[in-house]
Amino acid sequence: MHWDPTQYARYADERGRPFVDLLARVEAVAPRRVVDLGCGPGSLTALLSSRWPGAVVEGLDSSPDMISRAAGLATDRLTFSVAAVESWLVPADADVVISNALLQWVPSHVELLRRWAAELPAGGWLAFQVPGNFGAPSHVEMRSLAASARWAGSLAGVLRGEETVLALDDYARLLMDAGLAVQAWETTYLHVLPGVDPVLEWLRGTGLRPVLAALPAAEADEFTAALASRLSLAYPPTPHGTLFPFRRLFVVGHKP
Ligand SMILES: C[S@@+](CC[C@H](N)C(=O)[O-])C[C@H]1O[C@@H](n2cnc3c(N)ncnc32)[C@H](O)[C@@H]1O
């Protein structure tokens, strides 16, 4: 599926906050190798290099467009490669493995987390953040429009529901069962978005992409116009901007 780094970066500040909050709970002091899985355009991966200048930092992403954007940030200790996480194995010196807003795109991620926790070296950290907003009006409206008579024929099975991510305690249990000490929490960020139809613009960079990929351009325009009216009722503009609450789940595991 195609990712557009420019559209994704429109809300870079809002999308970056959870990464910073996640990283704050990773207490590695002098990791040898740090890997950012699903690194996107690489700007957040670069924060890992600033935090641990002595580490080799690698960003991996399956999107060539994202990696070609990230490549501009590469240094001798910060590299980026196109790779799908499904076949990635934890290197023996990977003391920090981090992934921000990736795993909801990977249906097999529960199995992968189990494997990565087992492969992680002693003393290593495995930290991830996933959105917990599949029941929010933004996603409910997308799914209900996709299921309507007009779209059900073209969009059946294209959008995933609340089963996309586990409950927070299930993620915590999964890593604890693998022998890791776990910190897990959730946060709802209240984003205040400027401009016209900002929730639609946000979704165009992420959750709406499977729909846009499944429809010819004219139909994609028709779908997004109908979605825009639903979203403006669910998230009415205020004099301050559009208030967009966004719940996220955080899990940090540390192997003794
Ligand atoms: C929502 S973006 C997150 C990017 C970055 N981590 C951030 O927080 O800004 C999700 C990224 O995951 C990547 N991705 C999706 N499925 C993947 C997979 N199976 N293997 C590797 N990367 C994947 C996409 O290409 C995209 O860049």
The ligand as a MOL file (V3000), in Angstrom:
LIG
                    3D

  0  0  0     0  0            999 V3000
M  V30 BEGIN CTAB
M  V30 COUNTS 27 29 0 0 0
M  V30 BEGIN ATOM
M  V30 1 C 1.7460 5.5360 10.8830 0
M  V30 2 S 3.3100 5.3500 10.1200 0 CHG=1
M  V30 3 C 4.4300 5.5690 11.5090 0
M  V30 4 C 5.7570 6.1370 11.1020 0
M  V30 5 C 6.6900 6.5210 12.2570 0
M  V30 6 N 6.9850 5.4000 13.1170 0
M  V30 7 C 6.0910 7.6430 13.0720 0
M  V30 8 O 5.7580 7.4240 14.2380 0
M  V30 9 O 5.9410 8.7570 12.5310 0 CHG=-1
M  V30 10 C 3.3960 3.6050 9.8730 0
M  V30 11 C 4.6140 3.1830 9.0820 0
M  V30 12 O 4.6700 1.7520 9.1370 0
M  V30 13 C 5.1440 1.2840 7.8880 0
M  V30 14 N 4.7470 -0.1250 7.7480 0
M  V30 15 C 3.4920 -0.6160 7.6090 0
M  V30 16 N 3.5300 -1.9610 7.5510 0
M  V30 17 C 4.8300 -2.3190 7.6640 0
M  V30 18 C 5.5230 -3.5710 7.6890 0
M  V30 19 N 4.8490 -4.7020 7.5760 0
M  V30 20 N 6.8710 -3.5680 7.8200 0
M  V30 21 C 7.5500 -2.4000 7.9290 0
M  V30 22 N 6.9530 -1.1810 7.9160 0
M  V30 23 C 5.6140 -1.1460 7.7820 0
M  V30 24 C 4.5170 2.2110 6.8720 0
M  V30 25 O 5.1980 2.2000 5.6530 0
M  V30 26 C 4.5750 3.5590 7.6100 0
M  V30 27 O 5.7340 4.2860 7.2910 0
M  V30 END ATOM
M  V30 BEGIN BOND
M  V30 1 1 1 2
M  V30 2 1 2 3
M  V30 3 1 2 10
M  V30 4 1 3 4
M  V30 5 1 4 5
M  V30 6 1 5 6
M  V30 7 1 5 7
M  V30 8 2 7 8
M  V30 9 1 7 9
M  V30 10 1 10 11
M  V30 11 1 11 12
M  V30 12 1 11 26
M  V30 13 1 12 13
M  V30 14 1 13 14
M  V30 15 1 13 24
M  V30 16 1 14 15
M  V30 17 1 14 23
M  V30 18 2 15 16
M  V30 19 1 16 17
M  V30 20 1 17 18
M  V30 21 2 17 23
M  V30 22 1 18 19
M  V30 23 2 18 20
M  V30 24 1 20 21
M  V30 25 2 21 22
M  V30 26 1 22 23
M  V30 27 1 24 25
M  V30 28 1 24 26
M  V30 29 1 26 27
M  V30 END BOND
M  V30 END CTAB
M  END
